């Protein structure tokens, strides 16, 4: 079927992302493609695997149609590189790290070649002998996995992936490795291993020891001898503490993953790709794509007939990707062709549920999500079996080991991050709920641009509760919840990531995993800023018991700022606002105030500290800016400007000027997303919303806010993603 090319299928945000990251460019960096041209390039390149077959032309149109209409999108490397000289179409790989200098630096070299072509890498450092273990060849002692992980990190830092994608790594260490405590705390200050996500590979033995409050063994990899014991519950609580602190390390349930290993004769899983959705054997690659569930609701019902057609076509597409791929090293090509694993995932799950008028966090929402994922898995397997009958099963298939019907692909489904890809499709990422329904985008003249979710705007206008004032209120509060103008039914249906209970996030992941996911799921369990360590602990236990193969927990705001509470007195002086006949009077302050310190980055990526002092009702009363090195000559002018701004804001606060008026003036004064007025405005908005979430991490490319979703930080303004 030839699509109607006169119909506009892309949003302006999608066009911006495509022009910036995906379209081919001329020597001056100007795009030379359109969405139609890109789609044709990708469809033809992947269909050409079957160019000698009668159905070749039909396949070209099939692939073109589903991508152009945004029913299915392959991963970013495929969109970027299919039909080009680079031709590397895989998103990520797992590389072995053997316990020798040759093995370690071979892995670093191979990782560099992967990053150069636009892929991400997963490494297990569990084979490396522990710190201070003996090294016979040199009569010395080993420096341990963390010292070598730092070398991997430095190597990644020097390589910009294909000019379009940053280096991204997953570092994994088994819970029974002697250096596990050093690994758990390695990213505590957020200034180390910035090119890595760290996850602990947790075993069933360890989880049982946690439950029993028992000790467990640490095993030296080089000798396989028990060298020490630790109390499992104390180690577990340390993992929880660090995850509560800033979301790392994540946890991977390695035994759960290996129970579903389709080719155990080839070895055990040791690591995942950078976002955790693909467990891979050494040298395997993941070849990913996602079905856009937002496009399959018609008159309040799921169009399963068309969904099956797209899943069948997408399965053929991803299988063909393996054959037309140009792999960065021979070992990866050999292993990928041996198992032919694909990762058919989803995006737009929340869009689908919204159109069905079902809350994401409800039992019904999980029921429908499970049914759809099972349907996709079954349809993909059916098509993979048919391809195997035509082209043969994956070469590693062994009927004596693999107790299932011969199929083309050892693994079929996963749920991966779709950050920039879902921005192209204008839908929610992966299986995540929307992070926000109404967003504010600041433009250079200081005005606010309100961006409203298309479904919410349609409903609000249809139901008669739409207004610019309400949209602004929703944007400032960050949620549709608690606004009297919005009927309770729609508050529940448009409930976002921060509003959904953590246990409902985990239940959704568990249902999807059991229903129809061969590999794993990249999903973030969002917790409110005031979540306790006990809630993080329960999240991990729940995920394990529900059969999840990995888990990422993120407490809102935990990466966004570092807060230092200071109390210089045990008693607070009473304060009262004074008004005279002449007008407002400046409020007197006591000698001692509570304060919080927030670390931010200015537009030059230099650290600045903002200290906010509060009265006993937690109302901001004074603001100070502090540079770490105020004596630097190049900071004097800037320091003076920031200090003056803080004094004026403090004066307004002490005269009881309404905070929304202060915010309005700060927004109008902002010239850059990271200058002081913009930073103060963001902070004060969080105070108004009652969240005190403070500052979001900022996009290194456009200065917009980064959101932690699907185990990765993503900018919804420009499409930048730390992992894709």
C-alpha positions as CSV (number, residue, x, y, z in Angstrom):
1,X,0.0,0.0,0.0
2,X,1.4,3.4,-1.0
3,X,1.0,5.9,1.8
4,X,-0.6,9.3,1.3
5,X,2.6,11.4,1.3
6,X,0.6,14.7,1.3
7,X,-0.4,14.0,4.9
8,X,1.8,15.6,7.5
9,X,2.8,12.9,10.0
10,X,5.5,14.6,12.0
11,X,5.3,17.2,14.7
12,X,7.7,20.2,14.7
13,X,9.6,18.6,17.5
14,X,10.0,15.5,15.5
15,X,11.3,17.5,12.5
16,X,13.8,19.3,14.8
17,X,15.1,16.0,16.2
18,X,15.4,14.4,12.7
19,X,17.2,17.4,11.3
20,X,19.6,17.5,14.2
21,X,20.4,13.8,14.6
22,X,19.1,11.6,11.8
23,X,18.9,13.2,8.4
24,X,22.0,12.8,6.2
25,X,23.9,16.1,5.8
26,X,26.1,17.8,3.3
27,X,29.6,18.9,3.9
28,X,28.4,22.1,5.6
29,X,26.2,20.1,8.0
30,X,22.9,21.0,6.3
31,X,20.3,18.2,6.1
32,X,19.8,16.8,2.6
33,X,17.0,14.4,3.5
34,X,13.3,14.5,4.3
35,X,11.3,12.1,6.4
36,X,10.2,10.4,3.2
37,X,13.7,10.1,1.9
38,X,15.1,8.7,5.2
39,X,12.3,6.2,5.3
40,X,13.0,5.1,1.7
41,X,16.7,4.8,2.4
42,X,16.1,2.6,5.5
43,X,13.4,0.5,4.0
44,X,15.3,-0.3,0.8
45,X,18.5,-1.1,2.5
46,X,16.9,-3.6,4.8
47,X,14.6,-5.1,2.2
48,X,17.6,-5.6,-0.2
49,X,18.6,-8.7,1.9
50,X,15.8,-10.3,-0.2
51,X,16.5,-8.6,-3.5
52,X,16.6,-11.9,-5.3
53,X,13.2,-12.9,-4.1
54,X,9.9,-12.3,-5.9
55,X,8.5,-10.4,-2.9
56,X,11.4,-7.9,-2.8
57,X,9.4,-4.9,-4.0
58,X,6.5,-5.8,-1.8
59,X,8.9,-5.9,1.2
60,X,10.3,-2.5,0.3
61,X,6.8,-1.0,0.4
62,X,5.8,-2.9,3.5
63,X,8.9,-1.6,5.4
64,X,8.5,1.9,4.0
65,X,4.8,2.1,4.9
66,X,5.1,1.0,8.6
67,X,8.1,3.3,9.2
68,X,6.7,6.3,7.4
69,X,3.4,6.1,9.2
70,X,5.2,5.7,12.5
71,X,3.6,2.3,13.2
72,X,7.1,0.8,13.8
73,X,10.4,2.5,14.1
74,X,13.8,0.7,14.3
75,X,16.5,1.9,16.7
76,X,18.5,5.0,16.2
77,X,21.6,3.4,14.5
78,X,19.4,1.8,11.9
79,X,17.6,5.1,11.1
80,X,21.0,6.9,11.0
81,X,23.1,4.3,9.2
82,X,21.0,2.0,7.0
83,X,21.9,2.6,3.4
84,X,25.1,4.5,4.2
85,X,28.8,3.6,4.0
86,X,28.9,3.0,7.8
87,X,26.1,0.5,7.8
88,X,26.3,-0.4,11.5
89,X,22.7,-0.9,12.6
90,X,22.9,-2.5,16.0
91,X,22.2,-0.4,19.1
92,X,24.4,-2.2,21.6
93,X,26.7,-5.1,22.4
94,X,28.2,-7.1,25.3
95,X,31.9,-7.6,25.2
96,X,33.8,-10.0,27.4
97,X,36.5,-8.7,29.8
98,X,39.0,-11.5,30.5
99,X,41.3,-11.6,33.5
100,X,44.5,-10.7,31.7
101,X,46.1,-7.5,30.4
102,X,45.6,-8.8,26.9
103,X,41.9,-9.6,27.6
104,X,41.3,-6.2,29.3
105,X,42.9,-4.1,26.6
106,X,41.3,-6.2,23.8
107,X,38.0,-5.3,25.4
108,X,38.9,-1.6,25.5
109,X,40.0,-1.7,21.8
110,X,36.8,-3.5,20.8
111,X,34.7,-1.1,22.8
112,X,36.3,1.8,21.0
113,X,35.5,0.3,17.6
114,X,31.9,-0.2,18.7
115,X,31.5,3.3,20.0
116,X,33.1,4.7,16.8
117,X,30.2,3.2,14.8
118,X,27.5,4.4,17.2
119,X,26.9,1.4,19.5
120,X,26.8,1.1,23.2
121,X,28.6,-1.6,25.2
122,X,28.0,-3.8,28.3
123,X,30.8,-5.2,30.3
124,X,31.0,-7.6,33.2
125,X,34.0,-7.0,35.3
126,X,33.3,-10.1,37.4
127,X,36.0,-12.2,35.8
128,X,38.7,-9.8,37.0
129,X,40.6,-10.8,40.1
130,X,40.0,-8.6,43.1
131,X,42.1,-5.7,44.4
132,X,45.4,-7.0,46.0
133,X,44.9,-10.5,44.7
134,X,48.2,-12.1,43.7
135,X,49.4,-11.9,40.0
136,X,51.8,-14.8,39.4
137,X,53.1,-13.5,36.1
138,X,54.5,-10.3,37.7
139,X,54.8,-11.5,41.3
140,X,52.7,-8.5,42.2
141,X,49.1,-7.8,43.1
142,X,46.1,-6.9,41.1
143,X,44.6,-3.4,41.1
144,X,41.0,-4.6,40.9
145,X,38.0,-4.2,38.6
146,X,37.3,-0.5,39.5
147,X,40.8,0.6,38.4
148,X,40.3,-1.0,35.0
149,X,36.7,0.3,34.7
150,X,38.2,3.8,35.0
151,X,40.4,3.1,31.9
152,X,37.3,1.9,30.0
153,X,35.5,5.2,31.1
154,X,38.4,7.3,29.9
155,X,38.6,5.6,26.6
156,X,34.9,6.2,26.0
157,X,35.3,9.8,26.9
158,X,37.7,10.3,24.0
159,X,35.3,8.9,21.4
160,X,32.2,10.6,20.1
161,X,30.0,7.8,18.7
162,X,29.7,8.2,15.0
163,X,29.4,11.9,15.4
164,X,25.8,11.5,16.5
165,X,25.7,9.2,19.6
166,X,27.6,9.5,22.9
167,X,29.6,6.6,24.3
168,X,27.3,4.6,26.7
169,X,28.4,1.6,28.8
170,X,26.9,-0.8,31.4
171,X,29.3,-2.0,34.0
172,X,28.3,-5.1,35.9
173,X,29.9,-6.8,38.9
174,X,28.5,-9.9,40.6
175,X,27.3,-9.6,44.2
176,X,29.8,-12.3,45.3
177,X,32.9,-10.5,43.9
178,X,35.3,-9.5,46.7
179,X,35.4,-5.9,45.5
180,X,31.6,-5.5,45.5
181,X,31.5,-2.8,48.3
182,X,33.9,-0.6,46.3
183,X,31.7,-1.1,43.2
184,X,28.5,-0.3,45.0
185,X,29.8,3.1,46.2
186,X,31.8,4.0,43.1
187,X,29.3,6.5,41.7
188,X,28.2,8.0,45.0
189,X,29.5,11.5,44.1
190,X,28.2,11.5,40.5
191,X,31.6,12.8,39.3
192,X,33.1,9.4,38.5
193,X,32.4,6.9,35.7
194,X,30.2,9.3,33.9
195,X,30.1,7.2,30.8
196,X,28.8,4.1,32.7
197,X,25.6,2.9,34.2
198,X,26.6,0.5,37.1
199,X,24.5,-2.5,38.1
200,X,25.0,-5.3,40.6
201,X,24.4,-8.8,39.4
202,X,22.4,-10.3,42.2
203,X,22.0,-14.0,42.7
204,X,19.2,-16.1,44.2
205,X,21.6,-17.2,46.9
206,X,22.2,-13.6,47.9
207,X,18.5,-12.8,48.0
208,X,17.8,-15.8,50.2
209,X,20.6,-14.7,52.5
210,X,19.0,-11.2,52.7
211,X,15.7,-12.7,53.7
212,X,17.4,-14.9,56.3
213,X,19.7,-12.1,57.6
214,X,22.6,-14.5,56.9
215,X,26.2,-14.1,55.7
216,X,27.1,-15.1,52.1
217,X,30.4,-16.0,50.4
218,X,32.7,-13.7,48.4
219,X,34.5,-15.7,45.8
220,X,37.9,-14.8,44.3
221,X,37.4,-15.1,40.5
222,X,41.0,-16.2,39.8
223,X,40.9,-19.1,42.2
224,X,37.2,-19.8,42.7
225,X,37.9,-19.9,46.4
226,X,35.8,-18.3,49.2
227,X,37.9,-15.4,50.6
228,X,35.5,-13.7,52.9
229,X,31.9,-13.5,54.0
230,X,29.6,-10.5,54.4
231,X,26.3,-10.0,55.9
232,X,23.8,-10.0,53.0
233,X,21.3,-7.7,54.6
234,X,24.0,-5.0,55.3
235,X,25.2,-5.2,51.7
236,X,21.7,-5.0,50.5
237,X,21.0,-2.0,52.6
238,X,24.1,-0.3,51.2
239,X,22.8,-0.9,47.6
240,X,19.5,0.5,48.7
241,X,21.1,3.5,50.3
242,X,23.1,4.4,47.2
243,X,20.1,3.8,44.9
244,X,18.1,6.1,47.1
245,X,20.9,8.6,46.9
246,X,21.1,9.0,43.2
247,X,19.7,5.9,41.4
248,X,22.9,3.9,41.1
249,X,23.8,1.1,41.2
250,X,20.9,-0.6,39.5
251,X,20.2,-4.3,40.2
252,X,20.2,-7.2,37.7
253,X,18.7,-10.5,38.7
254,X,21.3,-12.7,36.9
255,X,19.8,-16.1,37.9
256,X,16.4,-15.1,36.7
257,X,17.9,-14.0,33.4
258,X,19.9,-17.3,32.9
259,X,16.8,-19.4,33.6
260,X,15.4,-17.9,30.4
261,X,18.7,-18.3,28.4
262,X,17.6,-19.8,25.1
263,X,21.1,-21.0,24.3
264,X,22.7,-22.3,27.5
265,X,25.1,-24.5,25.6
266,X,26.9,-21.3,24.4
267,X,27.4,-20.0,27.9
268,X,25.8,-18.0,30.7
269,X,24.7,-14.3,30.7
270,X,27.1,-12.0,32.5
271,X,26.0,-8.6,31.4
272,X,23.4,-6.5,29.7
273,X,23.5,-3.6,27.2
274,X,23.7,0.0,28.7
275,X,20.0,0.3,29.6
276,X,19.5,-3.2,30.8
277,X,16.8,-4.5,28.5
278,X,19.0,-7.0,26.6
279,X,20.8,-9.8,28.4
280,X,23.5,-10.9,25.9
281,X,26.2,-13.5,25.7
282,X,29.7,-12.2,25.1
283,X,30.0,-10.7,21.6
284,X,26.2,-10.7,20.9
285,X,24.5,-7.6,19.7
286,X,21.0,-6.3,20.1
287,X,19.0,-5.3,17.0
288,X,16.0,-3.4,18.2
289,X,12.8,-1.8,17.0
290,X,9.5,-0.7,18.6
291,X,5.8,-1.0,17.7
292,X,4.0,2.3,18.3
293,X,0.9,1.2,20.3
294,X,-0.6,4.7,20.1
295,X,-1.5,3.9,16.4
296,X,-3.6,0.8,17.1
297,X,-6.7,2.1,18.9
298,X,-9.7,2.6,16.7
299,X,-13.0,3.8,18.2
300,X,-12.0,2.9,21.7
301,X,-10.8,-0.6,20.8
302,X,-7.4,-2.2,19.9
303,X,-7.1,-3.0,16.2
304,X,-5.4,-6.4,16.8
305,X,-5.7,-7.4,13.1
306,X,-3.5,-4.5,11.9
307,X,-1.3,-4.9,15.0
308,X,-0.5,-8.4,13.9
309,X,0.3,-7.3,10.4
310,X,2.8,-4.8,11.7
311,X,4.4,-7.2,14.2
312,X,4.9,-9.8,11.4
313,X,6.5,-7.2,9.1
314,X,8.6,-5.8,11.9
315,X,9.9,-9.3,12.7
316,X,11.0,-9.8,9.1
317,X,12.6,-6.3,9.2
318,X,14.6,-7.0,12.3
319,X,15.8,-10.4,11.1
320,X,16.9,-8.8,7.8
321,X,18.8,-6.1,9.8
322,X,21.1,-8.8,11.1
323,X,22.0,-9.8,7.5
324,X,22.6,-6.3,6.1
325,X,24.5,-5.2,9.2
326,X,28.1,-4.2,9.1
327,X,29.4,-5.3,12.4
328,X,32.4,-3.5,14.0
329,X,34.5,-6.6,14.7
330,X,34.4,-10.2,13.3
331,X,33.6,-11.8,16.7
332,X,30.4,-9.8,17.0
333,X,29.3,-10.8,13.5
334,X,30.0,-14.5,14.1
335,X,28.1,-14.6,17.4
336,X,25.2,-12.5,16.2
337,X,24.7,-14.7,13.1
338,X,24.8,-17.7,15.4
339,X,21.9,-16.7,17.6
340,X,20.1,-14.1,15.5
341,X,18.6,-12.4,18.5
342,X,16.2,-9.5,17.9
343,X,14.4,-7.2,20.3
344,X,11.0,-6.2,19.2
345,X,9.6,-3.8,21.7
346,X,6.9,-1.3,22.2
347,X,6.4,2.4,22.7
348,X,3.2,4.5,23.2
349,X,1.8,2.1,25.8
350,X,0.5,5.0,27.9
351,X,-1.0,6.6,24.7
352,X,-2.9,3.4,24.1
353,X,-4.3,3.2,27.6
354,X,-5.3,6.9,27.5
355,X,-7.2,6.3,24.3
356,X,-8.9,3.3,25.9
357,X,-9.7,5.6,29.0
358,X,-7.8,3.2,31.3
359,X,-5.5,4.5,34.0
360,X,-1.9,3.3,33.6
361,X,-1.5,2.3,37.3
362,X,-4.8,0.3,37.5
363,X,-5.4,-3.4,37.5
364,X,-7.2,-3.0,34.2
365,X,-4.2,-1.1,32.7
366,X,-1.9,-3.9,33.6
367,X,-4.3,-6.5,32.3
368,X,-4.5,-4.9,28.9
369,X,-0.8,-4.2,28.7
370,X,-0.1,-7.9,29.5
371,X,-2.6,-9.0,26.8
372,X,-1.0,-6.8,24.2
373,X,2.5,-7.8,25.0
374,X,1.6,-11.5,24.9
375,X,-0.1,-10.9,21.5
376,X,3.0,-9.3,20.1
377,X,5.2,-12.0,21.4
378,X,3.0,-14.8,19.9
379,X,2.7,-13.0,16.6
380,X,6.5,-12.5,16.4
381,X,7.2,-16.1,17.2
382,X,4.7,-17.3,14.6
383,X,6.5,-15.3,12.0
384,X,9.9,-16.3,13.2
385,X,8.9,-20.0,12.8
386,X,7.8,-19.3,9.3
387,X,11.0,-17.6,8.4
388,X,12.9,-20.5,9.8
389,X,11.0,-22.8,7.5
390,X,12.1,-20.7,4.5
391,X,15.7,-19.7,5.6
392,X,16.5,-22.1,8.4
393,X,16.6,-21.6,12.2
394,X,19.3,-19.7,14.0
395,X,22.5,-21.8,13.6
396,X,22.9,-22.4,17.4
397,X,19.5,-24.0,17.6
398,X,19.9,-27.5,19.2
399,X,16.8,-29.6,19.5
400,X,18.4,-31.5,22.3
401,X,18.7,-28.3,24.4
402,X,16.1,-26.0,22.9
403,X,12.7,-27.5,23.8
404,X,10.7,-25.3,21.4
405,X,9.8,-25.3,17.7
406,X,12.7,-24.3,15.4
407,X,12.6,-20.6,14.8
408,X,14.7,-18.0,13.1
409,X,15.7,-16.0,16.2
410,X,16.9,-17.2,19.6
411,X,15.2,-14.2,21.3
412,X,12.3,-12.1,19.9
413,X,11.1,-9.4,22.4
414,X,12.4,-6.9,24.8
415,X,11.3,-3.4,25.9
416,X,14.0,-0.8,25.2
417,X,14.3,2.9,25.8
418,X,12.9,4.8,22.9
419,X,13.8,8.4,24.0
420,X,14.5,10.2,20.7
421,X,12.6,7.6,18.6
422,X,9.4,8.2,20.6
423,X,9.9,11.9,20.1
424,X,9.7,11.3,16.4
425,X,6.6,9.2,16.8
426,X,5.1,11.7,19.3
427,X,4.3,9.1,21.9
428,X,5.3,8.0,25.4
429,X,8.7,6.2,25.7
430,X,8.7,2.5,25.8
431,X,6.4,1.1,28.5
432,X,6.8,4.2,30.6
433,X,3.9,6.5,31.5
434,X,4.2,10.2,30.4
435,X,6.5,12.2,32.7
436,X,4.3,15.2,32.3
437,X,1.2,16.1,30.5
438,X,1.7,19.9,30.2
439,X,5.3,21.2,29.9
440,X,6.8,24.7,29.9
441,X,9.5,25.5,27.4
442,X,11.4,28.8,28.0
443,X,12.3,30.8,24.9
444,X,15.0,33.3,24.6
445,X,12.9,36.4,25.2
446,X,11.9,35.1,28.6
447,X,8.4,34.1,27.6
448,X,6.9,30.7,28.4
449,X,5.7,28.3,25.8
450,X,3.1,25.9,27.1
451,X,3.2,22.5,25.4
452,X,0.1,20.3,26.0
453,X,-0.2,16.6,25.5
454,X,-2.4,16.1,22.4
455,X,-4.8,13.7,24.0
456,X,-5.2,15.9,27.1
457,X,-5.9,18.9,25.0
458,X,-8.5,17.0,22.9
459,X,-10.3,15.8,26.1
460,X,-10.1,19.2,27.8
461,X,-11.6,21.0,24.9
462,X,-14.2,18.3,24.3
463,X,-15.2,18.2,28.0
464,X,-15.1,22.0,28.3
465,X,-12.5,22.4,31.0
466,X,-9.7,23.7,28.7
467,X,-8.2,27.1,29.4
468,X,-4.8,28.7,29.1
469,X,-4.8,29.5,32.8
470,X,-5.5,25.8,33.7
471,X,-2.8,24.6,31.3
472,X,-0.3,27.0,33.0
473,X,-1.3,25.8,36.4
474,X,-0.9,22.2,35.4
475,X,2.5,23.0,33.9
476,X,3.7,24.7,37.1
477,X,2.5,21.9,39.4
478,X,3.8,19.2,37.2
479,X,0.7,17.1,37.5
480,X,-3.0,17.0,36.6
481,X,-3.8,15.7,40.0
482,X,-5.5,18.0,42.5
483,X,-6.9,20.6,40.1
484,X,-10.6,21.0,40.8
485,X,-11.3,22.1,37.2
486,X,-10.3,18.6,35.9
487,X,-12.8,15.8,36.5
488,X,-11.5,13.1,38.7
489,X,-11.9,10.5,35.9
490,X,-9.5,12.4,33.7
491,X,-7.1,13.1,36.6
492,X,-6.7,9.4,37.0
493,X,-6.4,8.6,33.3
494,X,-3.8,11.3,32.7
495,X,-1.9,10.4,35.9
496,X,1.9,10.7,35.1
497,X,5.0,8.9,36.2
498,X,5.5,10.9,39.4
499,X,1.9,10.4,40.5
500,X,1.8,6.6,40.0
501,X,2.6,4.6,43.1
502,X,6.0,2.8,43.0
503,X,4.3,-0.6,43.5
504,X,2.2,0.0,40.4
505,X,5.3,0.8,38.3
506,X,6.8,-2.5,39.5
507,X,3.6,-4.4,38.9
508,X,3.5,-3.1,35.3
509,X,7.1,-4.2,34.7
510,X,6.4,-7.6,36.2
511,X,3.3,-8.2,34.1
512,X,5.0,-7.2,30.9
513,X,8.0,-9.4,31.7
514,X,6.0,-12.5,32.4
515,X,3.4,-11.9,29.6
516,X,5.6,-11.5,26.6
517,X,9.2,-10.4,27.0
518,X,12.0,-12.8,26.2
519,X,14.9,-10.7,27.3
520,X,14.3,-7.8,29.7
521,X,12.8,-4.4,30.2
522,X,14.3,-0.9,30.5
523,X,12.0,0.9,32.9
524,X,12.4,3.4,35.7
525,X,10.6,2.9,39.0
526,X,9.8,6.5,39.8
527,X,9.7,7.4,43.5
528,X,8.8,10.8,44.9
529,X,11.6,13.0,46.4
530,X,10.4,12.2,49.9
531,X,10.5,8.4,49.4
532,X,12.3,6.5,52.1
533,X,15.1,4.0,51.8
534,X,12.6,1.4,53.0
535,X,10.5,2.1,49.9
536,X,13.5,1.5,47.7
537,X,14.2,-1.7,49.6
538,X,10.6,-2.9,49.0
539,X,10.8,-2.0,45.4
540,X,13.8,-4.3,44.8
541,X,12.2,-7.1,46.7
542,X,8.9,-6.7,44.8
543,X,10.7,-6.7,41.5
544,X,12.6,-9.8,42.3
545,X,9.5,-11.7,43.4
546,X,7.5,-10.6,40.3
547,X,10.2,-12.1,38.0
548,X,11.8,-8.9,36.8
549,X,15.3,-9.5,35.4
550,X,16.6,-6.0,36.4
551,X,15.4,-2.9,38.1
552,X,16.2,0.8,38.0
553,X,14.9,3.0,40.8
554,X,15.0,6.8,40.6
555,X,13.9,9.1,43.5
556,X,12.8,12.3,41.9
557,X,15.4,15.1,42.2
558,X,18.1,12.8,43.7
559,X,20.4,13.5,40.8
560,X,19.3,17.0,40.3
561,X,20.9,18.8,43.3
562,X,22.9,18.2,46.3
563,X,21.2,19.5,49.4
564,X,23.0,20.4,52.6
565,X,20.7,21.0,55.6
566,X,22.2,23.4,58.1
567,X,20.9,24.2,61.5
568,X,23.0,26.5,63.6
569,X,20.6,26.6,66.5
570,X,18.0,24.3,68.1
571,X,15.3,26.9,68.5
572,X,13.8,29.1,65.8
573,X,12.8,32.7,66.5
574,X,9.2,33.7,65.8
575,X,8.8,35.9,62.7
576,X,5.9,38.0,61.7
577,X,5.1,40.0,58.6
578,X,4.6,43.7,59.3
579,X,2.4,46.0,57.2
580,X,2.1,49.8,57.9
581,X,-0.1,52.6,56.5
582,X,2.8,53.5,54.3
583,X,2.8,50.1,52.7
584,X,4.8,46.9,53.0
585,X,7.6,46.8,55.6
586,X,10.7,44.6,55.2
587,X,10.5,41.6,57.4
588,X,13.1,41.3,60.1
589,X,15.0,38.0,60.2
590,X,16.4,36.1,63.2
591,X,20.1,35.4,63.6
592,X,19.6,31.8,62.7
593,X,17.8,30.3,59.8
594,X,17.5,26.8,58.3
595,X,19.2,26.6,54.9
596,X,19.6,24.3,51.9
597,X,22.4,24.4,49.4
598,X,21.8,23.5,45.8
599,X,24.6,22.8,43.3
600,X,23.9,23.9,39.8
601,X,25.9,24.5,36.6
602,X,26.0,27.9,34.8
603,X,25.9,28.2,31.0
604,X,29.6,27.5,30.9
605,X,29.2,24.3,32.8
606,X,30.9,25.7,35.9
607,X,29.6,24.8,39.4
608,X,27.7,27.4,41.3
609,X,26.1,27.0,44.7
610,X,22.7,28.5,45.5
611,X,21.9,28.7,49.3
612,X,18.3,29.3,50.2
613,X,17.3,30.3,53.8
614,X,13.8,29.3,55.1
615,X,11.6,30.5,57.9
616,X,9.9,28.1,60.3
617,X,7.1,27.5,57.7
618,X,9.7,26.6,55.1
619,X,9.1,29.8,53.2
620,X,12.2,31.1,51.3
621,X,13.4,34.3,52.9
622,X,16.9,34.8,51.5
623,X,19.0,33.7,48.6
624,X,22.8,33.6,48.1
625,X,25.0,32.5,45.3
626,X,28.4,31.1,46.0
627,X,31.2,30.3,43.5
628,X,33.6,27.6,44.6
629,X,36.5,29.9,43.7
630,X,35.4,33.5,44.2
631,X,38.9,34.8,43.9
632,X,39.3,33.9,40.3
633,X,39.6,37.0,38.1
634,X,37.3,35.7,35.4
635,X,34.5,35.2,37.9
636,X,34.5,38.6,39.5
637,X,32.1,40.3,37.1
638,X,29.8,37.3,37.0
639,X,30.0,36.9,40.8
640,X,29.0,40.5,41.2
641,X,26.0,40.1,38.9
642,X,24.8,36.9,40.6
643,X,25.2,38.5,44.1
644,X,23.2,41.6,43.0
645,X,20.4,39.4,41.6
646,X,20.3,37.4,44.8
647,X,20.1,40.5,47.0
648,X,17.2,41.9,44.9
649,X,15.3,38.6,45.1
650,X,16.0,38.4,48.8
651,X,14.7,41.9,49.3
652,X,11.5,41.0,47.4
653,X,11.0,37.9,49.6
654,X,11.4,39.9,52.8
655,X,8.8,42.4,51.5
656,X,6.5,39.5,51.0
657,X,6.2,40.0,47.2
658,X,4.2,37.0,45.9
659,X,6.4,34.3,44.6
660,X,4.6,34.0,41.3
661,X,5.4,37.6,40.7
662,X,9.1,37.0,41.4
663,X,9.0,34.0,39.1
664,X,7.5,36.1,36.3
665,X,10.2,38.7,36.6
666,X,13.0,36.0,36.7
667,X,11.6,34.4,33.6
668,X,11.6,37.7,31.7
669,X,15.1,38.4,32.8
670,X,16.5,35.0,31.7
671,X,18.7,35.0,28.6
672,X,19.9,31.4,29.0
673,X,18.4,28.2,30.4
674,X,21.3,28.1,32.9
675,X,21.8,31.7,34.0
676,X,20.8,32.7,37.6
677,X,17.3,34.0,36.9
678,X,16.4,30.8,35.1
679,X,17.9,28.7,37.9
680,X,16.0,30.6,40.6
681,X,12.8,30.5,38.7
682,X,13.0,26.7,38.4
683,X,13.6,26.4,42.1
684,X,10.8,28.7,43.1
685,X,8.4,26.9,40.9
686,X,9.2,23.7,42.7
687,X,8.5,25.5,46.0
688,X,5.1,26.7,44.7
689,X,4.3,23.2,43.7
690,X,5.2,22.0,47.2
691,X,7.8,19.6,45.8
692,X,11.2,21.3,46.5
693,X,12.6,19.2,43.7
694,X,15.0,21.9,42.8
695,X,17.1,21.7,39.7
696,X,16.9,19.1,37.0
697,X,20.2,17.9,35.4
698,X,20.7,20.0,32.3
699,X,21.2,18.9,28.7
700,X,24.8,19.4,27.6
701,X,23.6,20.4,24.1
702,X,20.6,22.8,24.6
703,X,20.5,23.5,28.3
704,X,17.0,22.0,28.7
705,X,16.1,19.7,31.6
706,X,17.2,16.0,31.5
707,X,14.7,13.5,32.7
708,X,15.6,10.1,34.1
709,X,13.5,7.6,32.2
710,X,14.1,3.9,31.1
711,X,17.4,3.9,33.0
712,X,18.7,6.9,31.0
713,X,18.8,10.6,31.0
714,X,16.9,12.2,28.1
715,X,16.2,15.7,27.0
716,X,12.7,16.2,25.6
717,X,13.6,19.6,24.2
718,X,16.3,18.6,21.6
719,X,16.3,14.8,21.7
720,X,19.7,14.3,23.3
721,X,20.0,11.1,25.2
722,X,22.9,9.9,27.3
723,X,22.3,6.4,26.1
724,X,21.0,6.7,22.6
